[in-house]
Amino acid sequence: MELRKRDHRYTASEISDEWFVQKTKNENEAEAVVRPSLSYWQDAWRRLLKNRLAMAGLIFLILLIFMAIFGPLISPHSVEEQRLANQNMPPSSEHWFGTDELGRDVFSRTWLGARISLFVGAVAALIDFIIGVIYGGVAGYKGGKTDHLMMRFVEILYGLPYLLVVILISVVMGPGLFTIIFALSVTGWVGMARIVRGQVLQIKNYEFVLASKTFGTKTSRIIKKNLLPNTMGPIIVQMTLTVPSAIFAEAFLSFLGLGIQPPFASWGSMANDGLSTILSGHWWRLFFPAFFISLTMFSFNVLGDGLQDALDPRLRR
């Protein structure tokens, strides 16, 4: 009798455990059904957080923007202050990045250069976004002869050497900040227009777009409400790649003497000034602007790759 009771108690306990496990499983499944699903942008952000390299690039860019705004204010030395007695001093506790041939603090001028370079890149990317989205959206949505004529014009611009056009415009108009932005925007929007057109050609035949056409919705509203929101992923990725391209082009022009002119500073002009003194042992004058140009380009590129993976709907789980 004792053995039977023990067996009976064991069996009851086993049944109780199995019932508890099944109940927990059912509760988890019910919770999964009730829990609201992640939106497209929430899921993209979650996947971007898992990409450590892209997040490292994003964190560096945030710090770079912060230092571009507040860096010259943090430094105890003025950007334009000249002290010939302190010329070409190496990095020290007084001058963290050293000084140049006029005794100016390289740390302050580096962040001033970051401010100008980031401004040029951001404005050029914004202009490319506006022109490219409108041009590519209209070409893709209209189709037919309109699309054919508009894209032939794009192909002509696309065939022109980018840097050669920028250099020629800079020579004709004269060096300056406005000239650089205008030169970068003349053909810089072409890539954005091609991407937007390709996306619109694909999306315009979806059911919700056809339904909007059936109800007589205006073309501008269809593009604004239906087409553009569904093409924002590739557009954002393209913008993250446009900014470093514009920064590099500005640095290249300033390096050639066709960009930012004194007393203003950019990374390209600082690198040009530092190159002539590197044989004299003044390595810091070239190292710091070149280092930040390279790191900024790398950060934007890895962030763009991360966004491309995060915003790809085929990878959504």
MIDOLO-885444 format. One record per residue (C-alpha): residue number from 0; residue in one letter; x, z, y. Coordinates in pm, whole numbers, m for minus. Each point is the difference from the previous one (the first is absolute). Layout:
# MIDOLO-885444
+-----+-----+--------+--------+--------+
!   n ! res !     xx !     zz !     yy !
+-----+-----+--------+--------+--------+
! NUM !   A !      X !      Z !      Y !
...
+-----+-----+--------+--------+--------+
//
This chain:
# MIDOLO-885444
+-----+-----+--------+--------+--------+
!   n ! res !     xx !     zz !     yy !
+-----+-----+--------+--------+--------+
!   0 !   M !      0 !      0 !      0 !
!   1 !   E !    283 !     80 !    238 !
!   2 !   L !    162 !   m336 !    m63 !
!   3 !   R !   m328 !   m178 !     65 !
!   4 !   K !    m51 !    186 !    326 !
!   5 !   R !    352 !    m80 !    110 !
!   6 !   D !    m57 !   m365 !    m83 !
!   7 !   H !   m331 !     10 !    183 !
!   8 !   R !    157 !    158 !    310 !
!   9 !   Y !    284 !   m256 !     m5 !
!  10 !   T !   m242 !   m289 !    m23 !
!  11 !   A !   m210 !    132 !    287 !
!  12 !   S !    308 !     41 !    215 !
!  13 !   E !    110 !   m351 !    m80 !
!  14 !   I !   m341 !   m133 !     91 !
!  15 !   S !      6 !    198 !    323 !
!  16 !   D !    340 !   m142 !     97 !
!  17 !   E !   m112 !   m352 !    m74 !
!  18 !   W !   m316 !     52 !    206 !
!  19 !   F !    207 !    133 !    294 !
!  20 !   V !    237 !   m298 !    m13 !
!  21 !   Q !   m291 !   m243 !    m11 !
!  22 !   K !   m171 !    176 !    290 !
!  23 !   T !    318 !    m14 !    211 !
!  24 !   K !     41 !   m368 !    m77 !
!  25 !   N !   m359 !    m73 !    100 !
!  26 !   E !     41 !    196 !    323 !
!  27 !   N !    318 !   m195 !     86 !
!  28 !   E !   m174 !   m329 !    m66 !
!  29 !   A !   m295 !    105 !    212 !
!  30 !   E !    233 !    108 !    280 !
!  31 !   A !    179 !   m334 !    m18 !
!  32 !   V !   m332 !   m179 !     39 !
!  33 !   V !   m115 !    218 !    290 !
!  34 !   R !    337 !     m4 !    180 !
!  35 !   P !     m1 !   m273 !    270 !
!  36 !   S !    230 !   m291 !    m77 !
!  37 !   L !    292 !    m74 !    228 !
!  38 !   S !    m42 !   m271 !    259 !
!  39 !   Y !    234 !   m298 !     12 !
!  40 !   W !    213 !    150 !    278 !
!  41 !   Q !      7 !    347 !   m157 !
!  42 !   D !    116 !   m146 !   m328 !
!  43 !   A !    262 !   m211 !    178 !
!  44 !   W !    133 !    308 !    181 !
!  45 !   R !     12 !    193 !   m329 !
!  46 !   R !    205 !   m274 !   m164 !
!  47 !   L !    227 !    m29 !    304 !
!  48 !   L !     74 !    374 !    m22 !
!  49 !   K !    129 !    m54 !   m353 !
!  50 !   N !    253 !   m258 !    121 !
!  51 !   R !    291 !    224 !    101 !
!  52 !   L !    211 !   m279 !    150 !
!  53 !   A !   m286 !   m123 !    220 !
!  54 !   M !    m81 !    354 !    111 !
!  55 !   A !    367 !     59 !     86 !
!  56 !   G !    m11 !   m312 !    216 !
!  57 !   L !   m321 !    117 !    166 !
!  58 !   I !    145 !    345 !     74 !
!  59 !   F !    314 !   m155 !    150 !
!  60 !   L !   m206 !   m230 !    223 !
!  61 !   I !   m209 !    294 !    122 !
!  62 !   L !    318 !    191 !     84 !
!  63 !   L !    144 !   m310 !    167 !
!  64 !   I !   m307 !    m38 !    221 !
!  65 !   F !     16 !    369 !     88 !
!  66 !   M !    369 !    m23 !     95 !
!  67 !   A !    m57 !   m323 !    194 !
!  68 !   I !   m252 !    187 !    214 !
!  69 !   F !    169 !    338 !     31 !
!  70 !   G !    365 !    m72 !    m93 !
!  71 !   P !    123 !    m69 !    353 !
!  72 !   L !   m176 !    320 !    112 !
!  73 !   I !    165 !    208 !   m273 !
!  74 !   S !    348 !   m111 !     99 !
!  75 !   P !    162 !    205 !    279 !
!  76 !   H !    151 !   m322 !    140 !
!  77 !   S !   m178 !   m263 !    204 !
!  78 !   V !    m31 !   m353 !   m133 !
!  79 !   E !    154 !   m157 !    312 !
!  80 !   E !    248 !    277 !     86 !
!  81 !   Q !    357 !   m138 !     20 !
!  82 !   R !    311 !    214 !    m31 !
!  83 !   L !    316 !   m206 !    m20 !
!  84 !   A !    198 !    310 !    m95 !
!  85 !   N !   m203 !     15 !   m325 !
!  86 !   Q !     24 !   m365 !    m97 !
!  87 !   N !     24 !    m92 !   m371 !
!  88 !   M !    m14 !    358 !   m121 !
!  89 !   P !    m67 !     39 !   m377 !
!  90 !   P !   m306 !    189 !   m130 !
!  91 !   S !     22 !    370 !     80 !
!  92 !   S !   m218 !    302 !     69 !
!  93 !   E !    m28 !   m112 !    363 !
!  94 !   H !    m71 !   m368 !    m66 !
!  95 !   W !   m163 !    m23 !   m344 !
!  96 !   F !     48 !   m378 !    m36 !
!  97 !   G !    302 !    m27 !    231 !
!  98 !   T !     21 !   m191 !    329 !
!  99 !   D !     55 !   m362 !    105 !
! 100 !   E !    251 !   m165 !    236 !
! 101 !   L !   m183 !    136 !    305 !
! 102 !   G !    m29 !    353 !   m134 !
! 103 !   R !   m372 !    m32 !    m73 !
! 104 !   D !   m146 !    203 !   m286 !
! 105 !   V !    m54 !   m223 !   m306 !
! 106 !   F !   m259 !    239 !   m147 !
! 107 !   S !   m232 !    m41 !    298 !
! 108 !   R !     53 !   m375 !     16 !
! 109 !   T !    m65 !    m37 !   m373 !
! 110 !   W !   m348 !    144 !     35 !
! 111 !   L !    m62 !   m202 !    314 !
! 112 !   G !     93 !   m306 !   m204 !
! 113 !   A !   m238 !    115 !   m273 !
! 114 !   R !   m278 !     27 !    257 !
! 115 !   I !     55 !   m358 !    120 !
! 116 !   S !     49 !   m146 !   m348 !
! 117 !   L !   m314 !    166 !   m139 !
! 118 !   F !   m199 !   m106 !    307 !
! 119 !   V !    105 !   m363 !    m45 !
! 120 !   G !    m80 !     10 !   m371 !
! 121 !   A !   m340 !    166 !     48 !
! 122 !   V !   m112 !   m232 !    283 !
! 123 !   A !    117 !   m312 !   m185 !
! 124 !   A !   m183 !    114 !   m315 !
! 125 !   L !   m317 !     70 !    202 !
! 126 !   I !      6 !   m345 !    161 !
! 127 !   D !     62 !   m163 !   m338 !
! 128 !   F !   m293 !    199 !   m139 !
! 129 !   I !   m243 !   m107 !    272 !
! 130 !   I !     94 !   m370 !      5 !
! 131 !   G !     55 !    m33 !   m374 !
! 132 !   V !   m324 !    172 !   m102 !
! 133 !   I !   m216 !   m201 !    242 !
! 134 !   Y !    168 !   m333 !    m75 !
! 135 !   G !     19 !     46 !   m377 !
! 136 !   G !   m350 !    147 !    m20 !
! 137 !   V !   m160 !   m290 !    185 !
! 138 !   A !    197 !   m261 !   m199 !
! 139 !   G !    m87 !    154 !   m335 !
! 140 !   Y !   m367 !     59 !     80 !
! 141 !   K !    m72 !   m339 !    156 !
! 142 !   G !    191 !   m203 !   m260 !
! 143 !   G !    m19 !   m378 !    m15 !
! 144 !   K !    148 !   m201 !    288 !
! 145 !   T !     34 !    307 !    222 !
! 146 !   D !    212 !    176 !   m260 !
! 147 !   H !    202 !   m318 !    m61 !
! 148 !   L !     88 !    m53 !    367 !
! 149 !   M !     72 !    367 !     69 !
! 150 !   M !    228 !     38 !   m301 !
! 151 !   R !    194 !   m321 !     79 !
! 152 !   F !     86 !    158 !    336 !
! 153 !   V !    105 !    319 !   m181 !
! 154 !   E !    222 !   m198 !   m236 !
! 155 !   I !    175 !   m166 !    296 !
! 156 !   L !     78 !    340 !    150 !
! 157 !   Y !     96 !    137 !   m343 !
! 158 !   G !    257 !   m277 !    m41 !
! 159 !   L !    184 !     96 !    320 !
! 160 !   P !    301 !    232 !    m45 !
! 161 !   Y !   m125 !    342 !    113 !
! 162 !   L !    318 !    140 !    153 !
! 163 !   L !     91 !   m335 !    158 !
! 164 !   V !   m334 !    m12 !    184 !
! 165 !   V !     44 !    360 !    114 !
! 166 !   I !    353 !    m66 !    126 !
! 167 !   L !   m106 !   m318 !    188 !
! 168 !   I !   m289 !    180 !    170 !
! 169 !   S !    227 !    290 !     94 !
! 170 !   V !    254 !   m240 !    152 !
! 171 !   V !   m266 !   m191 !    197 !
! 172 !   M !   m193 !    303 !    127 !
! 173 !   G !    298 !    230 !     43 !
! 174 !   P !     73 !    327 !   m180 !
! 175 !   G !   m243 !    289 !     27 !
! 176 !   L !   m255 !    210 !   m183 !
! 177 !   F !   m298 !   m225 !     78 !
! 178 !   T !    197 !   m309 !   m105 !
! 179 !   I !     85 !    152 !   m337 !
! 180 !   I !   m362 !     95 !    m72 !
! 181 !   F !   m125 !   m345 !    106 !
! 182 !   A !    267 !   m178 !   m205 !
! 183 !   L !    m75 !    205 !   m311 !
! 184 !   S !   m373 !    m66 !     34 !
! 185 !   V !     17 !   m380 !     40 !
! 186 !   T !     37 !    m66 !   m373 !
! 187 !   G !    m14 !    353 !   m141 !
! 188 !   W !   m379 !    m12 !    m58 !
! 189 !   V !     22 !   m297 !   m238 !
! 190 !   G !     62 !    212 !   m311 !
! 191 !   M !   m292 !    227 !     81 !
! 192 !   A !   m232 !   m297 !     53 !
! 193 !   R !     90 !   m151 !   m337 !
! 194 !   I !    m64 !    328 !   m183 !
! 195 !   V !   m334 !     62 !    173 !
! 196 !   R !   m115 !   m356 !    m63 !
! 197 !   G !     77 !     27 !   m371 !
! 198 !   Q !   m192 !    327 !    m29 !
! 199 !   V !   m299 !   m131 !    195 !
! 200 !   L !    m18 !   m316 !   m213 !
! 201 !   Q !    m30 !    221 !   m305 !
! 202 !   I !   m246 !    257 !    137 !
! 203 !   K !   m238 !   m231 !    190 !
! 204 !   N !   m161 !   m114 !   m327 !
! 205 !   Y !    m86 !    353 !   m111 !
! 206 !   E !   m366 !     92 !    m35 !
! 207 !   F !    m18 !    241 !    294 !
! 208 !   V !    142 !   m264 !    237 !
! 209 !   L !   m240 !   m265 !   m127 !
! 210 !   A !   m285 !    247 !     46 !
! 211 !   S !    102 !     58 !    361 !
! 212 !   K !      0 !   m377 !     60 !
! 213 !   T !   m345 !    m26 !   m156 !
! 214 !   F !   m140 !    258 !    244 !
! 215 !   G !    144 !   m198 !    292 !
! 216 !   T !    275 !    241 !    102 !
! 217 !   K !    234 !   m131 !    269 !
! 218 !   T !    342 !   m125 !   m107 !
! 219 !   S !    183 !    249 !    222 !
! 220 !   R !   m192 !    290 !   m156 !
! 221 !   I !     64 !   m122 !   m356 !
! 222 !   I !    372 !    m22 !     70 !
! 223 !   K !      4 !    341 !    168 !
! 224 !   K !   m224 !    193 !   m241 !
! 225 !   N !     48 !   m173 !   m335 !
! 226 !   L !    324 !   m194 !    m12 !
! 227 !   L !    254 !    201 !    200 !
! 228 !   P !    m64 !    340 !   m165 !
! 229 !   N !     65 !   m160 !   m340 !
! 230 !   T !    328 !   m156 !    115 !
! 231 !   M !    148 !    308 !    166 !
! 232 !   G !    226 !     81 !   m296 !
! 233 !   P !    217 !   m316 !     23 !
! 234 !   I !    m19 !     16 !    381 !
! 235 !   I !    143 !    355 !     10 !
! 236 !   V !    276 !    m95 !   m242 !
! 237 !   Q !     89 !   m303 !    212 !
! 238 !   M !     13 !    213 !    314 !
! 239 !   T !    244 !    246 !   m162 !
! 240 !   L !    226 !   m298 !    m71 !
! 241 !   T !    m45 !   m154 !    346 !
! 242 !   V !    124 !    310 !    185 !
! 243 !   P !    349 !     10 !   m161 !
! 244 !   S !     32 !   m376 !     40 !
! 245 !   A !    m68 !     34 !    374 !
! 246 !   I !    239 !    297 !     29 !
! 247 !   F !    276 !   m197 !   m172 !
! 248 !   A !    m64 !   m306 !    219 !
! 249 !   E !     16 !    216 !    315 !
! 250 !   A !    321 !    163 !   m119 !
! 251 !   F !    147 !   m343 !    m77 !
! 252 !   L !    m89 !   m136 !    344 !
! 253 !   S !    136 !    311 !    173 !
! 254 !   F !    315 !    m32 !   m210 !
! 255 !   L !     43 !   m354 !    134 !
! 256 !   G !    m64 !    119 !    357 !
! 257 !   L !   m343 !   m168 !     25 !
! 258 !   G !   m207 !    314 !    m40 !
! 259 !   I !    m21 !    331 !    183 !
! 260 !   Q !    231 !     14 !    300 !
! 261 !   P !    184 !    302 !    151 !
! 262 !   P !    m68 !    270 !    103 !
! 263 !   F !   m257 !     m2 !   m281 !
! 264 !   A !    123 !     32 !   m356 !
! 265 !   S !   m114 !   m128 !   m336 !
! 266 !   W !    159 !     28 !   m341 !
! 267 !   G !    113 !   m362 !     17 !
! 268 !   S !    173 !     34 !    339 !
! 269 !   M !    162 !    328 !   m109 !
! 270 !   A !    129 !   m167 !   m317 !
! 271 !   N !    139 !   m287 !    207 !
! 272 !   D !    183 !    243 !    229 !
! 273 !   G !    129 !    202 !   m295 !
! 274 !   L !    129 !   m303 !   m191 !
! 275 !   S !    265 !    m74 !    262 !
! 276 !   T !    140 !    354 !    m24 !
! 277 !   I !     m8 !     57 !   m375 !
! 278 !   L !    361 !   m117 !    m39 !
! 279 !   S !     96 !    271 !    249 !
! 280 !   G !   m134 !    265 !   m236 !
! 281 !   H !   m326 !     63 !    186 !
! 282 !   W !   m208 !    m46 !   m318 !
! 283 !   W !   m293 !    216 !    112 !
! 284 !   R !   m106 !   m249 !    268 !
! 285 !   L !    m81 !   m262 !   m264 !
! 286 !   F !    m89 !    230 !   m289 !
! 287 !   F !   m303 !    180 !    145 !
! 288 !   P !   m198 !   m301 !    133 !
! 289 !   A !     83 !   m203 !   m313 !
! 290 !   F !    m95 !    293 !   m224 !
! 291 !   F !   m341 !     46 !    162 !
! 292 !   I !    m71 !   m374 !      2 !
! 293 !   S !     73 !    m17 !   m374 !
! 294 !   L !   m194 !    316 !    m85 !
! 295 !   T !   m301 !   m108 !    206 !
! 296 !   M !     m8 !   m342 !   m166 !
! 297 !   F !     27 !    163 !   m342 !
! 298 !   S !   m275 !    254 !     74 !
! 299 !   F !   m246 !   m264 !    120 !
! 300 !   N !     70 !   m220 !   m301 !
! 301 !   V !    m45 !    276 !   m261 !
! 302 !   L !   m314 !    117 !    181 !
! 303 !   G !   m133 !   m355 !     m5 !
! 304 !   D !     69 !    m30 !   m373 !
! 305 !   G !   m170 !    334 !    m60 !
! 306 !   L !   m304 !   m102 !    203 !
! 307 !   Q !    m19 !   m329 !   m187 !
! 308 !   D !    m23 !    187 !   m331 !
! 309 !   A !   m236 !    266 !    136 !
! 310 !   L !   m241 !   m248 !    160 !
! 311 !   D !    m11 !   m236 !   m298 !
! 312 !   P !   m355 !     37 !   m142 !
! 313 !   R !    118 !   m122 !   m340 !
! 314 !   L !    207 !    318 !    m39 !
! 315 !   R !   m285 !    234 !     92 !
! 316 !   R !    m97 !    250 !   m270 !
+-----+-----+--------+--------+--------+
//
